[in-house]
Amino acid sequence: MTTLTRETAEKLVASIGIPPRPAAVIAVQDEKAKADPNLKVIADAIARDVGLSAALLKTVNSALFGLPRQVQSVPHAVNLLGVARVSTLVNSLALKTSLNTFGIERFWDQSTRTALLCGWLAGKMGHDRDLAHLFGLFRDAGIPLMMKRFPDYKDTLRLANQPGADFAAIEDARHGVSHAQVGAIMARNWNLPGVIRDAIAHHHEPALFDDAKADLLERSLVALSHLAGVLEARHSRHQDDSEWVRFANPVLSLLMVGDEDLDELAAEASSLLLDTGL
């Protein structure tokens, strides 16, 4: 894959058009960053965005959360779920709106399932569940932006999704930029944690796992997302994810998952997705 200078990458990405970070996301992130976040400030920021408020309540009251009673208000949701989880939800819902997922519902559904499994796996394996879920949501956010910018991008996706294909290299050869680069810049613009930005940038690079200098958390996030991806593919399409052949060994090694463990995780993941209606 071609290594772009930062200036060249920025120019290419500028031509694609990354959506700005919504005001509600800015307000929630700013408050979350404080030593003692004020839940009322967070709830008020969300409530000012009518569409976001409605989407938040709809999601919280869905089978995904399985709450014993219905949540009636944004303040109730914030108090019940806590700052970290609400922040992840706000980012997720704002991302979907900002990317305008009309016409690419299958992409969004797959991303939602993969992100859910990414967070679930993180919880089982002792990693930060909310951070992993957030990464799972944003990992492929560059794809709809590439689709919007390049008329022949669907052809690129068909090529890139062949088993064993180098996804980012194919994008780079055809368009001069990859969705990983676009997504990383979007993550930076949206002020997401640096480790998420770096993981997005490198999530199509198996060499990341051989780099002793690479951040362990970054490698873990990428590994969790690829494991989540193959579990989602087995559930939804009854086959392995197209990149699994390139990532299986380093991912399973880093996460210390054996073949028998993988089969058990696949069964558990499928049950989870069925239970949540995803």
C-alpha positions as CSV (number, residue, x, y, z in Angstrom):
1,M,0.0,0.0,0.0
2,T,1.2,3.5,-0.9
3,T,2.3,5.6,2.1
4,L,0.7,9.0,1.6
5,T,2.1,12.1,3.1
6,R,-0.2,13.7,5.7
7,E,-0.8,16.7,3.3
8,T,-1.8,14.4,0.4
9,A,-4.0,12.3,2.6
10,E,-5.7,15.4,4.0
11,K,-6.4,16.8,0.5
12,L,-7.9,13.5,-0.7
13,V,-10.0,13.2,2.4
14,A,-11.1,16.9,2.0
15,S,-12.4,16.0,-1.4
16,I,-14.5,13.2,0.1
17,G,-16.1,15.4,2.7
18,I,-16.1,14.2,6.3
19,P,-19.2,15.3,8.3
20,P,-18.5,17.6,11.2
21,R,-18.8,16.5,14.8
22,P,-22.4,17.3,15.9
23,A,-22.9,19.8,18.7
24,A,-24.5,17.2,21.0
25,V,-21.4,15.0,20.6
26,I,-19.1,17.9,21.4
27,A,-21.0,18.8,24.5
28,V,-21.2,15.2,25.8
29,Q,-17.5,14.6,25.1
30,D,-16.5,17.8,26.8
31,E,-18.5,17.0,29.9
32,K,-17.3,13.4,30.0
33,A,-13.7,14.6,30.0
34,K,-14.2,16.5,33.2
35,A,-13.0,15.0,36.5
36,D,-16.6,15.0,37.8
37,P,-19.0,14.9,34.8
38,N,-22.4,16.5,35.5
39,L,-25.2,14.1,34.3
40,K,-27.7,16.9,34.0
41,V,-25.4,18.8,31.6
42,I,-25.1,15.7,29.5
43,A,-28.8,15.0,29.5
44,D,-29.6,18.6,28.6
45,A,-27.1,18.5,25.7
46,I,-28.8,15.4,24.3
47,A,-32.3,16.7,24.9
48,R,-31.6,19.8,22.8
49,D,-31.3,17.5,19.7
50,V,-34.8,16.2,19.2
51,G,-33.8,13.5,16.7
52,L,-30.9,12.3,18.8
53,S,-33.1,12.1,21.9
54,A,-35.8,10.1,20.2
55,A,-33.1,7.7,18.7
56,L,-31.5,7.3,22.1
57,L,-34.7,6.4,23.9
58,K,-35.7,4.0,21.1
59,T,-32.4,2.2,21.3
60,V,-32.3,2.1,25.1
61,N,-35.8,0.6,25.1
62,S,-35.0,-2.0,22.5
63,A,-34.3,-5.7,23.0
64,L,-30.6,-4.8,22.7
65,F,-30.6,-3.5,26.3
66,G,-33.3,-5.8,27.7
67,L,-34.3,-3.4,30.5
68,P,-37.0,-4.6,32.9
69,R,-39.0,-1.3,32.4
70,Q,-39.3,1.4,29.8
71,V,-37.1,4.4,30.0
72,Q,-39.3,7.5,29.6
73,S,-36.8,10.4,29.4
74,V,-33.2,11.3,28.4
75,P,-32.2,12.1,32.1
76,H,-33.5,8.7,33.1
77,A,-31.4,7.1,30.4
78,V,-28.3,9.0,31.3
79,N,-28.7,8.2,35.0
80,L,-29.4,4.5,34.3
81,L,-26.6,3.8,31.8
82,G,-23.9,6.2,33.1
83,V,-21.6,8.6,31.3
84,A,-19.4,6.1,29.4
85,R,-22.2,4.1,27.9
86,V,-24.3,7.1,27.0
87,S,-21.3,8.7,25.3
88,T,-20.8,5.6,23.2
89,L,-24.5,5.5,22.2
90,V,-24.5,9.2,21.3
91,N,-21.5,8.7,19.1
92,S,-23.1,5.7,17.5
93,L,-26.4,7.4,16.8
94,A,-24.8,10.6,15.6
95,L,-22.5,8.6,13.3
96,K,-25.4,6.9,11.6
97,T,-27.2,10.2,11.1
98,S,-24.1,12.0,9.9
99,L,-23.2,9.3,7.3
100,N,-26.7,9.2,5.9
101,T,-27.1,5.5,5.9
102,F,-30.1,5.5,3.5
103,G,-29.4,3.0,0.8
104,I,-26.7,1.2,2.7
105,E,-28.8,-0.3,5.5
106,R,-27.0,-3.7,5.1
107,F,-23.7,-2.0,5.7
108,W,-25.0,-0.3,8.9
109,D,-26.7,-3.4,10.2
110,Q,-23.5,-5.4,9.8
111,S,-21.4,-2.7,11.4
112,T,-23.9,-2.6,14.3
113,R,-23.7,-6.3,14.9
114,T,-19.9,-6.3,14.6
115,A,-19.6,-3.5,17.1
116,L,-22.0,-5.2,19.5
117,L,-19.9,-8.4,19.4
118,C,-16.7,-6.4,19.7
119,G,-17.9,-4.9,23.0
120,W,-19.2,-8.3,24.1
121,L,-15.9,-10.0,23.4
122,A,-14.0,-7.2,25.2
123,G,-16.1,-7.8,28.3
124,K,-15.5,-11.5,28.3
125,M,-11.8,-11.1,27.8
126,G,-11.1,-8.3,30.3
127,H,-10.9,-5.4,28.0
128,D,-12.7,-2.0,28.0
129,R,-16.2,-2.9,26.7
130,D,-17.3,0.6,25.8
131,L,-14.0,1.5,24.1
132,A,-14.2,-1.7,22.0
133,H,-17.8,-1.0,21.1
134,L,-16.9,2.5,20.0
135,F,-14.1,1.3,17.9
136,G,-16.3,-1.3,16.3
137,L,-18.8,1.3,15.3
138,F,-16.2,3.7,13.8
139,R,-13.8,1.1,12.3
140,D,-15.4,1.1,8.8
141,A,-17.0,4.6,8.9
142,G,-14.8,5.5,5.9
143,I,-16.7,3.1,3.6
144,P,-19.9,5.1,3.1
145,L,-17.8,8.2,2.6
146,M,-15.7,6.5,0.0
147,M,-19.0,5.2,-1.6
148,K,-20.3,8.7,-1.8
149,R,-17.1,10.1,-3.3
150,F,-16.2,7.4,-5.9
151,P,-18.9,6.2,-8.3
152,D,-17.2,2.9,-8.9
153,Y,-16.6,2.1,-5.3
154,K,-19.0,-0.7,-5.3
155,D,-16.8,-2.5,-7.8
156,T,-13.9,-1.9,-5.4
157,L,-15.8,-3.5,-2.6
158,R,-16.5,-6.6,-4.7
159,L,-12.8,-6.9,-5.4
160,A,-11.8,-6.2,-1.8
161,N,-14.2,-8.6,-0.3
162,Q,-12.7,-11.6,-2.1
163,P,-11.2,-14.2,0.4
164,G,-7.7,-13.2,1.3
165,A,-7.7,-9.9,-0.6
166,D,-5.8,-7.0,0.8
167,F,-8.7,-4.6,1.3
168,A,-6.8,-1.3,1.8
169,A,-4.3,-2.0,-0.9
170,I,-7.1,-2.5,-3.5
171,E,-8.7,0.8,-2.4
172,D,-5.4,2.6,-2.6
173,A,-4.6,1.2,-6.1
174,R,-8.1,2.3,-7.4
175,H,-8.7,5.5,-5.5
176,G,-5.4,6.7,-4.0
177,V,-6.8,6.5,-0.5
178,S,-8.3,3.8,1.8
179,H,-11.4,3.8,4.0
180,A,-9.0,3.2,6.9
181,Q,-7.2,6.5,6.2
182,V,-10.5,8.3,5.8
183,G,-11.9,6.8,9.0
184,A,-8.8,7.7,11.0
185,I,-9.1,11.3,10.0
186,M,-12.8,11.3,10.8
187,A,-12.0,9.8,14.2
188,R,-9.5,12.6,14.8
189,N,-12.0,15.3,13.7
190,W,-14.6,13.8,16.0
191,N,-12.1,13.9,18.9
192,L,-12.2,10.2,19.6
193,P,-9.5,8.6,21.7
194,G,-6.1,8.4,19.9
195,V,-5.9,4.6,20.3
196,I,-9.2,4.3,18.3
197,R,-7.9,6.6,15.6
198,D,-4.7,4.5,15.3
199,A,-6.5,1.2,15.3
200,I,-8.8,2.4,12.5
201,A,-5.8,3.5,10.5
202,H,-4.1,0.1,10.8
203,H,-7.0,-2.4,11.1
204,H,-6.3,-3.9,7.6
205,E,-2.6,-4.5,8.4
206,P,-1.6,-8.0,9.7
207,A,1.9,-6.6,10.2
208,L,0.6,-4.6,13.1
209,F,0.7,-7.8,15.2
210,D,4.4,-8.4,14.4
211,D,5.3,-4.8,15.5
212,A,6.8,-5.0,19.0
213,K,6.5,-1.2,19.2
214,A,2.8,-1.2,18.4
215,D,0.5,-0.3,21.3
216,L,-0.9,-3.4,22.9
217,L,-4.4,-1.8,23.4
218,E,-4.4,-0.9,19.7
219,R,-3.5,-4.4,18.7
220,S,-6.2,-5.8,21.1
221,L,-8.9,-3.5,19.6
222,V,-8.0,-4.6,16.1
223,A,-7.9,-8.3,17.1
224,L,-11.3,-8.0,18.9
225,S,-12.8,-6.4,15.8
226,H,-11.6,-9.1,13.5
227,L,-12.8,-11.8,15.8
228,A,-16.1,-10.0,16.1
229,G,-16.2,-9.8,12.3
230,V,-15.8,-13.5,11.7
231,L,-18.4,-14.3,14.3
232,E,-20.8,-11.9,12.7
233,A,-20.1,-13.4,9.3
234,R,-20.7,-17.0,10.5
235,H,-24.0,-15.9,12.1
236,S,-25.3,-13.7,9.1
237,R,-23.8,-15.4,6.1
238,H,-22.7,-18.9,7.4
239,Q,-19.1,-18.3,6.2
240,D,-15.9,-16.7,7.4
241,D,-15.2,-13.1,7.0
242,S,-13.2,-12.5,3.8
243,E,-10.2,-11.2,5.7
244,W,-10.1,-14.0,8.3
245,V,-7.6,-16.0,6.3
246,R,-5.1,-13.1,6.7
247,F,-5.8,-12.4,10.3
248,A,-6.9,-15.6,12.0
249,N,-3.5,-16.7,13.3
250,P,-2.3,-13.4,14.8
251,V,-5.8,-12.6,16.2
252,L,-6.3,-16.0,17.8
253,S,-2.7,-15.9,19.1
254,L,-3.0,-12.5,20.7
255,L,-6.4,-13.2,22.3
256,M,-5.4,-16.7,23.3
257,V,-8.4,-18.3,21.6
258,G,-8.2,-22.0,20.4
259,D,-10.3,-23.7,17.7
260,E,-12.7,-25.2,20.3
261,D,-13.0,-21.8,22.0
262,L,-13.8,-20.2,18.6
263,D,-16.7,-22.6,18.0
264,E,-18.1,-21.9,21.4
265,L,-17.8,-18.2,20.9
266,A,-19.6,-18.5,17.5
267,A,-22.5,-20.3,19.2
268,E,-22.7,-17.7,22.0
269,A,-22.5,-14.8,19.6
270,S,-25.2,-16.1,17.4
271,S,-27.5,-16.5,20.4
272,L,-26.7,-13.0,21.5
273,L,-27.5,-11.5,18.1
274,L,-30.8,-13.5,17.9
275,D,-31.8,-12.4,21.4
276,T,-31.2,-8.7,20.5
277,G,-33.0,-8.9,17.2
278,L,-29.9,-7.9,15.2
